[in-house]
Amino acid sequence: MSAWEDNIRKVVPYVPGEQPKVDNIIKLNTNENPYGPSPRVEKIAMDMEKLKLYPDPAASALVDAIANYHEVSSDKVFVGVGSDDVLAMSFLTFFNSGKEILFPDITYSFYDVWAELYKIPYKAVPVDDDFRIIKEDYHGENGGVIFPNPNAPTSIAEPLSFVEDIVKNNQDVVVIVDEAYVDFGGETALPLVDKYENLLVVRTFSKSRSMAGLRIGYAIGNPKLIKYLSDVKYSFNSYTMNMPSIIYGVESIADDDYFKETVAKVVDTREWFKSEIEKLGFACPPSSANFLFMTHESIPAKEIFEKAREAKIIVRYFNKPRIDNYLRVTIGTRKEMESFLSFLKKLVKDN
Ligand SMILES: *Cc1c(COP(=O)(O)O)cnc(C)c1O
């Protein structure tokens, strides 16, 4: 290695699910929502001339729309370029004690990447054999806590009392609850934000609002937390939110009927698909998300993953300890799931 390479920040990056460049594929690998954004978003005529201007650095229109939607004041809302951006900023802002931060061993695989990037010590706390988070394991001294609820890739949601127990027992540090999937059946921690000033709830437009391509995420928390987060953001990049994202985001929030209707369709399809695959010898934890975490009694997950790919159906397989016999399958349209089900029926029959 050349001398100049000694002082480089070396990281092992997060690897997102594949975005295939070919058509005619059933894409069930990255937890996108198959229904697309609200028709109101499509109807917006953007004034392209406006793109010559910098966007509003505070993204106030979007912040206000989100605040209004959740019935909180705007000083409790922070927006970012997807929740990944919000979370990355939060790690940088809140996890500075030098003590280990805690998160589950089976969880969103970006957490350890950010911890490594920022040189934050961390401990991946094992979930139990049913993939449940053990709340008592988060009661000891630590530098902060983060977990998704519902958790990913397990799809399991814990009740509000469970989340409150963790927040209550960690009032000297910041606790982040990543609610990327909460709209599909989880119980939100938002009612706790007024009670605990150390709680930050993070959300995204990528899953339930079907706008992964726009990159909108947000956090809701005590105004002091939001101020600290904003100070870091403005020290990093003033214009994280681009103008189209702000405009389209506001429009998406305005169409609550469409939002609820499409989320309900995903949930219906999930429950139907789950009952069908259980007949084929698959098992999965109860899902409160837009995906299932499934394993088969005899066919290895890796084999199913590879054969599905040959059949032009892409699901997610994690070659990691404890979960290497599971597939994470995004809930697509009813038609897509019918195709995947036919594939699975044939696979099981031929096995
Ligand atoms: C998808 C996901 C995110 C990131 O979503 P963005 O597209 O960056 O908003 C964050 N956390 C979890 C648990 C996710 O699954």
Ligand as a Chemical Component Dictionary entry (heavy atoms), coordinates in Angstrom:
data_LIG
# 
_chem_comp.id                   LIG 
_chem_comp.type                 NON-POLYMER 
_chem_comp.pdbx_formal_charge   0 
_chem_comp.three_letter_code    LIG 
# 
loop_
_chem_comp_atom.comp_id 
_chem_comp_atom.atom_id 
_chem_comp_atom.alt_atom_id 
_chem_comp_atom.type_symbol 
_chem_comp_atom.charge 
_chem_comp_atom.model_Cartn_x 
_chem_comp_atom.model_Cartn_y 
_chem_comp_atom.model_Cartn_z 
_chem_comp_atom.pdbx_ordinal 
LIG C1 C1 C 0 -35.699 0.980  3.960 1  
LIG C2 C2 C 0 -35.209 1.275  5.350 2  
LIG C3 C3 C 0 -34.623 2.506  5.666 3  
LIG C4 C4 C 0 -34.207 3.523  4.653 4  
LIG O1 O1 O 0 -35.148 4.022  3.892 5  
LIG P1 P1 P 0 -34.916 5.304  2.991 6  
LIG O2 O2 O 0 -35.276 4.881  1.637 7  
LIG O3 O3 O 0 -33.501 5.771  3.106 8  
LIG O4 O4 O 0 -35.852 6.293  3.576 9  
LIG C5 C5 C 0 -34.296 2.745  6.986 10 
LIG N1 N1 N 0 -34.492 1.825  7.937 11 
LIG C6 C6 C 0 -35.014 0.629  7.656 12 
LIG C7 C7 C 0 -35.188 -0.356 8.745 13 
LIG C8 C8 C 0 -35.369 0.316  6.352 14 
LIG O5 O5 O 0 -35.823 -0.902 6.059 15 
# 
loop_
_chem_comp_bond.comp_id 
_chem_comp_bond.atom_id_1 
_chem_comp_bond.atom_id_2 
_chem_comp_bond.value_order 
_chem_comp_bond.pdbx_ordinal 
LIG C1 C2 SING 1  
LIG C2 C3 SING 2  
LIG C2 C8 DOUB 3  
LIG C3 C4 SING 4  
LIG C3 C5 DOUB 5  
LIG C4 O1 SING 6  
LIG O1 P1 SING 7  
LIG P1 O2 DOUB 8  
LIG P1 O3 SING 9  
LIG P1 O4 SING 10 
LIG C5 N1 SING 11 
LIG N1 C6 DOUB 12 
LIG C6 C7 SING 13 
LIG C6 C8 SING 14 
LIG C8 O5 SING 15 
# 
